[in-house]
């Protein structure tokens, strides 16, 4: 309640048009309007995974999506990745409707999903090799990306020889291989321990400042969402929907010190208040 | 260094246990005058083993059985792999045929061995067929199960990076399936020996199974044991070969290995 008033100025209701904010910039890179996704469960009951989701994402924006399990955040990401189809509404990237996986979108899953029989280098090269590109240029790019995340000495190792954090770094390099305009990340650090997770957050921010991308980053950690994002999309379950969009007015570059600032605490507190103190439902507070 | 020394110690313990066991067996046999007809002592079995080799009695039989096992194994494995891949590539074919194959598998193959003697005669062919048949099913099932075992997240990953069906097959589904396929091959290696010997029991003119029946008829129990040792040596060799191939081709399955870098 204390934070409620302080944050008010930076918070818009999701149902307001985004024009209030993005008036000056060009057309948004990703447009989501009236998005709806319904599933039929095995027992035959219909489930509304996403209901009336409206969101515009600008080029080079870092969007965090936070919410409890069942709020449809992963479904939203899978629709953006072209892995699933919406049952209603519109999703566009660069003006085109997303109907299938796109070459200019990279994705990182919660599990590193590396191919265990391929070396680190060969795993990173996978996306370009699938497009038939085996040039020296992509080889150089893969090696440069791997050295950038501190894995220059591991190119010929196999995934089982790496720790969880290192595997996820390889997965991030793989997602960046085709120089995507959009990077989708589905709780990429969710399976890592807290210490590794912080390191990976810093690493991701460093990478993002180097290779400017539009990032959609899904997490169930509020501090992680605030630390990384330009905006935090707060989602609620049953039906999955956006309950609020929070602008993170923290300067960049950010560091772990940012997390001890008063403003950081206020923003986290505000988001926490949206979920309500009585039912955290899997959100780490 | 330490784990190495540890595993050497364990190996030594295992060997020592074996030696002590054999010594006790020998001592008990001599002490209680257990008849060779019931349970021959190890020294009697080793004696037979040596005399079979020296007299050359064993070789034609060993040769026949080894040929049956190898040809039967290869035939069973290749047909299991081919049919398994065909089933896995076509969901329709799988839906139509797989239930019948599972039903057939519940049939004890040993029970139809006599039919094969009628159809293919007393020579090598009938034994090869029995051996191939018992190898075929575990390989087929392992291929089908292997293709079903592809990780869903990995499939999503391939799809998200725009892989074609063929690319997904080559780069993901086949390597994933190898893990279970090699497990199937290991089982098949053991079953191939059983198939050949059972075929020989039913009707044969040569082979280690045939030799066992003959020796049994003459109440040469130490001889039977000696032949059993030959048979288990063949089985171990074939199984070891499969293990070796598995370690080489599915090298990433080393569950006991901790990550090299923490």
Interface residues (C-beta under 8 A of the other chain):
Chain A: X78 X81 X82 X83 X101 X102 X103 X105 X107 X109 X111 X113 X115 X116 X117 X126 X127 X130 X131 X154 X157 X158 X159 X160 X161 X162 X163 X166
Chain B: X151 X153 X154 X156 X157 X158 X159 X160 X161 X162 X163 X164 X167 X171 X172 X175 X250 X251 X252 X254 X257 X259 X260 X261 X262
